[in-house]
């Protein structure tokens, strides 16, 4: 058994030290916004932007490597103007920005202005839009500011964003804001590791679950057998083995090495923001982490979502939202009472959390919620096709919940992987049974109520044929009568089916069923009792500017192999892929199909996409979209920004492994002569 202890004694010591308050003095390098200073301090009853009236901004940013106090310890990180996280940049819509980056590292660096509309030469992606910034060199990004909202900036070089080079960026409107508030705070979320990120990547390549301590054990096997029967348990294990995954595979990198930070603060210390009861406060929530999805909530305080990825949306009141890597949400809260409120940003796999407090007085604290139970992947994440199963109810369908106890005549003597005796299963043929090749033709009358990991009731499965059973290859086409809503829990239709196989050497599976999951809650939030934001609720405040129908559709599959830690588009890593060419001014439909069993936050540089979420002519803009497992998401794009633009998964180690493409936008004649 490999040793996965990652400075465990040091971490326990730091948590103990934090309880005494001694860590508070270790954060001298935190920028002002991380110390709880409001962007727009209240002046009487009027909200004022920091620094006065709108103006051009000229700013110098110096990148260094230095010893810093962070995450309850000391480490060498990459700072900007001597701080981690990097300082807040405030720009004004309609004004000019001149941002000069000076590289004092001994390696190349870069800064990408995430979500900003600017000339592609200013976009900051080495090898795509510019060569990078050499040691000792400087680079100026100079551009007119054409938008407003919450954005951020980060390095696109050498995994530097994992070691500190991330910062918030706020663009204030040229005129009065659509939503007025009394205070504004940046709430920036990061994941910090004391490991070298390149070493971390090596460990992932050696074992994709290296940092996942939430594994099923032999004890779990015996418990499942006792609860569900041997057939159900082994069938479940075979299914997940075929996918080279487990229902516990929620995050590649976890709290085993990560400390989760809010505005640079260790959770035992926490970030603090102040308010006066009755004020309206805008929280600009930015997920600037390398690999971590967060579930964000403020117990006892409702949030009204007014912005997504920097763009305004019609207000949606909610109690919690899941925020993918590189996404931003603006929320407005109105604390009425003179009490403290906890800002809880729980990692999606629930291996840790980032923490903050809103309080009327310095030092006030509210109760910190305990971490909830780790979530599990469901069978829906496998992309299985259950269309046509007569009478089947897949409510709460999840992985491993299959109970085959009612399979009359079934003999499982000495049943083990590769040693299954199905002689007593009346009419059942399990030739070449593997997780994903199931042919359930003939399963009429099946009742799968509360079908989840291991809870499948197959009491009436006489005559079942499981030829060549394997989970990516299940053929349920003959199971007549099963409604689509039952398969997906009413979240949306099955919009496409694909045969298994194909999509390049880097793909281990093709989702047989690709569902519209925009109306579904994020992983782990399916059954919480309060309100949870979904993509289907986002609605633009203005009608679409381009009403033309798309001239063509570009479909890309998100592909990977967790066991070998290979990630790509269409099974082809970036180094072997051709650019995606789009004619300047063309209106296209971009379809993203997630064939993997993990979420992927897909980011397009330089342009906004319109998410086809059923909101008519008010489709919301997105620059980053979290695509759920076995789902199919459709976006519209008007290619009005010429140049070479990066297009990639924003999970840092997925991008580094090859889940990256270049989108080229140019006049048609440029491609004719290419």
C-alpha positions, 0 to 999 in steps of 0.5 A: 500500500502506497504512502499517501501521508502529505505532511499530516503531522504539520497540518494537524499542528497548524490546525491546533495552532490556528485554534489559538489565533496564532496563525492570524499574524502569519498573513501579512502579505494578504491584499486589502480585499482579503483583509475584509476591506469593502470595494465600495465603502458606504458613504451616507446612503450612496454607494461609491466605487473605490477611488472615485469616478470612472477613469482610465487605469494604468497599473504595474504588476510585478511577478516574483517568486518569494517566501510567503505566509499562506494556508497556515504555513510558509511556502515559496509562491508566485506573488504579484506586487508581493501578495498572494492572492494577487491584488484586486484590479478595478477597471471602468467600462468605457475607459482604457486599461493599461496593465503592464506585467513585469517578470522577475521570475527565472522562468517565463510567465503570463497573465490571462485576463479571464472573461475580458473582451480584448484583442487576442494579442493581449489575451495572455496565452503563450504559444497561442496569442503571444510568446509569453513574458521572458525572465526580466522582460515586461509586457503591456496589455492595452485595450478599451474596456468593453464590459462590466462585471466580475472577472479574474486573472491568472497565469497560463504558464508552468502551473503558476496559478496553482502556486499563487498567480491568481487575482480578482478583477472587477469592472464597474459600469460606466453609469449607475449599476442595474442593481444598487448595493451598499457594499461590495466584497470579493469572495475569491476561492482557491485551493492551495497545496504545499506540494510542487504542482509538477510532482502532483501531476506525476502522482496523478499519472501514476494513479488517478485516485492518488488523492482520493482517500474515500475508497470502497474497501473489503468491509464495504464489499461485505456490507453491500453483500449483506444489504443487497446480495452477492449478485447485485454487489458484484455486478455493481463492482464490475460496472464501475471497474469497466469505467476505470472509476468508482462512485467515490471518484468525485475530485481528482485532487482533494483535501488530502493535499489541498487547503481551501482558502477564501480570500487567501485565508486559512479556514481556521482563521477565516475571512471577515467582512463587515456590514450594518443590519439592513444593508444590501451587500454584493458578494462577487464570488470567484472560483479561482482554484486549480481543481476544486468545485465548491458548494457555496451557501450562507446558512440562515441568509438567502442569496439573490443571484444577479450575475453569472460569469460577469454578465447580468442575469435576472434575479434568482433567489436561492440558498446554495449554488455549485460553482465550477472552476473559473466561474463567477457569480454575483449575489446580493444578500440583505442581513437584517439582524445584528448577528454573524453569518458564516460563508461556507464554501464546501469542496464538492467532494466534501474533503474540506472547506473555505470559510468566511464571516459576515458580521456587524462587528469585528471578531463576531463568528457564527456556527460553522456547519459540519461537512456533509456526507461525501456524494456518490456518482450515480448510474446516470453518470455512466451514460446508460440507456434505459429507454424502453424499460416498461414501468421502470422508475429510476428515481434517485438512480445511483451507482451500486444500488442494485438488489438482485435478491429477487432473481428466481433460481439464481445460484451464486455459489463461489461467485467472484469476479470471473467465477460467476455461476449463473446456472440457476438464473432462469433464461439468463445469458451472461456471456462475456458479462462486463460492466456496460454491455447489458442487453435487458431486452425482455425486462418488462415490468421492472420496478426500479423505485429509488434505484441508486447504487445497489438498490435495484430490484430485479424481482421480475427479471425472468428471461433476462439476456445479458449477452456481452454485458458491459456498462458502456455498452448497455442495450436496453432498447427492447425494454418497452414503456420506460419514460425518459423523465423516469430515467433522468428524474424529470430533469430533461430529455434524452437528446442523443444516443451514441454507440460505444467506442471511437472518439480517439485513443484517449477515450475510455468510454462514450456515453450511450445516452447524453442527457440535457442536465441543465435543470439538475442540481450539482453533484452532492446537492441533489437531495438537500432540502433547500433551494439550489441554483441550476443553469436552467434558471439563468436568464439574460436581462437583455434579448439576444443581439444575434437572432440568426440561426446557426449556419452549422454545428460543431460537436466536441466530446469531452473524453478521458481515461482516469486510470491513465490520467489522459484528458482530451477533446474527441480522444485527441490531446492538444499536441496532436489536434488541429485548430477549430476554424470558424469564419469571422462573423459566423453564427454556430452552435457548439455542442459539448458532450461529456463522455467522462464521469466527471464534471468539466468546466469548459472555458472559451477565451475572447468571446461569450457563448449563449447557453441554450437553456430554454430561456427563449431570446434571453439565453444567458452568456457564459465564458465557462460552462460546467458540463455534467457527466454523460450530459450534452450542452448546447451553446450559440456563438457569434464569432465576432472576435478575430484571432487565435483563442484558447478553448480548454477544460479549466481543471488545471491538470486536465488542461495540462494533460491535453484537454485543450484546443485552439479556436481560430476566427478569421475571414473566410479567405484566410482559411482558403489560403491556409 
